Amino acid sequence: MLKLDILVLSVHPDDAELGCSGTILKHIALGKKVGIVDLTRGELGTRGSAEIREQEAAASAKILGLTVRENLGLPDAFFENTKEYQLKVIAAIRKYQPAIVITNAYHDRHPDHGRANELVDASAFLSGLRKIETWGDDGALQDAWRPDHVFHFIQDNYIRPDILIDVTDYWDKKVESIHAFGSQFYNPDWEGEPQTYISSPEFINIIAARASEFGKSIQVKYAEGFTSRKILGVDNLFNLK
């Protein structure tokens, strides 16, 4: 069994890069095992194709140094928080037994993001119920597993974070991982494709501006923000930044 410290369950290939790749890079540098399971192939995206995005996701995985990256193949735009899809997410959580799960924002301009948040949150809890049966890739019955924490990165809509992570030292590599998705973000080679909100050259500046704003709150250059439905605690006030 391949056990991860952090499992990112995000709905579209590139969501993890935009929302939490600095945090991914930082924890890998700390010796943690981190993986991404994309829920969908992003097949309904305006630009590119599912096959191209699969290649881009693999390229980004190498940049980030992930232990594993896979895709559940849920239907882009049409998945729901139902038993059918919960069981698929539960099986992924039990497969890797992460201490921490990270997923999409509570709500966002893209309706997939909020629905993914609800699906992953519910599945993370249900994954700890031993009477729910799921089977691994080898056909063996999986053990129940509930992560210690589920965190949600912040996307387009302004959401006040519960946690801020200093990612200043990893910002350039984060941007590199985003640009691995050349079909989705600004790329002169794709000028013949329809232009979208995220394909404009200004979009990466929006990502940087938000990280800079979060960073200002903890006196660093760049930070990534996360929310938690669970109340968080520390055992020592001096561990707070």
N, C-alpha and C positions, 0 to 999 in steps of 0.2 A: 504493500500500500504506500502511495506517495502522499505524505501528510504535508499540508501547507500551513504556514503561519497566518497568511492573509490570502483570502480569495475574493477577487473582485468579480461580482456578478452584475454586468451592465448590459443594457438592452441592445445597443448597436456597436459594431466594431468602430472604434474611435471615441466612444463615450468615456472609456476609462482614461484614454490619453488626455482628453480635454479636462476631465474632472479631477483626476487623482494621480497622474503619472509621476509628478514630483514626489509624492508620498511613497509611491511604489519604489522609485529609484532610491530614495533615502533609506527605506527599510531593507532593501536588498543589500545596500552598502553596509548596513548594520548586521548582515549575516542571516537575514530572515528569508524564508522561502515564500515567494509570492507567485500567484497564478491568476489568470483571467479566464473566465468562462463567459463568452458573449452569448446572450440569449437568442438573438436573431442574426441573420446574415445581412441585414440591412438591404434586402433585395428590392424594396420599394423606393429607395433613395433616388432623387432626381438625376444624379450624376453617377457614372460608372455602372458597375454591375456587382452582383454577389460574388462572382468569381474574382473580379479585380480586388474587391475589398478583402477577400480571403487572403490574397497574396500580400496586400498591404498590411493586414493584421499580423501575418507571419513576419514581415520585415520589421514592424514595430516591436514585436515580441523579442527579436534579437537585440534591438537597440536598448530595450528596457532590461534585458537579462532575465526574463521570466523563467520560472521553473517549468511552467506548462501554460499553453493557451489552447482552448478548444471552443466549440460552438454547439449550442443545444439545438439550433435549427428551428426554433419556434417561429410561427408566422409573423413576419414584420407587420406591424400595425393592427393585426387581428388576434393576437394572443390576449387572454384574459386571466384574471386571478381566479382560476377554476381548479378543481381537483386534478384534471388531466395535466395541466402545466405545473401545478404545485409538485406533483410527484416527480416530474423531470428535474425541477430545481432541487428538491429534497435529495434525490439520488446524487446530484452533483456535489451538494454540501457534504453528504455522508461519504462520498468517494474520497474527498480531500481533507475532511475533518479540520477545517481551519479554526483558529482561535478567534479570528476577526473576519467578518464579511463586510465588504463595501459595495454599495449599490447606488442607483440613480437618485436624483433629488425627489423630495416630497411631491413637488409639482413643478411644471415647466410649460413653456409655450408648445413643446412637442408632447402630445398626449401619451405617447409610449413611455416617456420617462417616469411620469407619476404612476402609471399602471405597473411598470417594472418595479418601482419602489414597493408598492403594495404586495405584489407577487412574491418578491424576495423576502420582505419582512415576514409575511405569513409563513412562507416555506421554511425560513430559519427557525421559527418557533416549532412548527409541526415536525421538523426533522428530529427534534428531541423526543418525540413520542414513540416508544418502542413498538406499539401495536400497529403503527403505520408501516407496512412492509414495502421495501424497495429492493431491487436487485442490482448488483454491480455488473460491470462489463464481462466478468467471468461467470456470471450466472449465480453467484453466491448471494445469499441474503445479507443485506448490509446492516451494520450496527447503527442504532440510533445515535444521533450526534447533534448537539445544539451549540453554536458558537457563543463565546462569551459576550461579544458585542456585534451589533450591526450598525454601521455608520453610512451616511448618505452624503455624497459629494454635492456641491452646489453648481447649478447650471445657469441658464439664462436669467430666470426670474430672481430678483434679489431676495435672498433668504438669510436671516441672521444666523451665523454659524455658532455652534456650541463648542467647537474645537478649531484651533488654527494650528497648522503644521508649517514650520519654517522650511521652505524648499528652495531657498536662494541658491545654494550650491548646486542644485540639480536643474535649474531653470533651462539652461541651454539644451540639455539632453531631453528635457520634457518637450521643448519646441521641436527638436529633431524627431521625436516619436510622433508628434502630431503631423509633421510634414511627410511622414511615411505614407500617409493617406493622401497621396497626390490627386486622386480623383475627387476628393471631397473638399479640400481647402485650396487656397489660391495657388494656381500653378499655370503659368503661361502656356504650357503644352496642352492644356485642356480648354483653351479659349473657345473652341467650337461647341462645347457642351453648354447647356443652359446654366446661367448664373444663379446662384442661390445666396441666401443670407450668409452662410458660412464659407462660401467660396470667394467672397470679396477679400481684397488685400487688407482691409481694415479689421477683419474679424479677429486675427491673431492679436491685434492691438487691444481689442476688447478683453480677451482672455488675460493679457498682461496687465491691463488696467485693474481688473478685479483682483488679481493676485497681489498687485502693488497696494491696493486699498486694504486688503486683508493683512498684508505685511506691515503696513503702517501701524495697525492696531497692536502689534507685538514688537514693534521697533526692529523689523527686518525688512529686506528689500521685497521678497516675494513669499507669500504663504498660500496654502490651499485650505479651504474651509469645509467643515463637515458638521452634520447634525446627527443627533441621536434621540430616539424616543425614550431610551432608558436613561435615568438620571445617573450621571457619572460621579465618581468620587476618587479622591487620592488619599493616601495614608500619611502624607507629609506636605504641609503647605509650601515648603521650600522647593518642592518639585515643580511648582507652577512657574511658568515663564512670565 
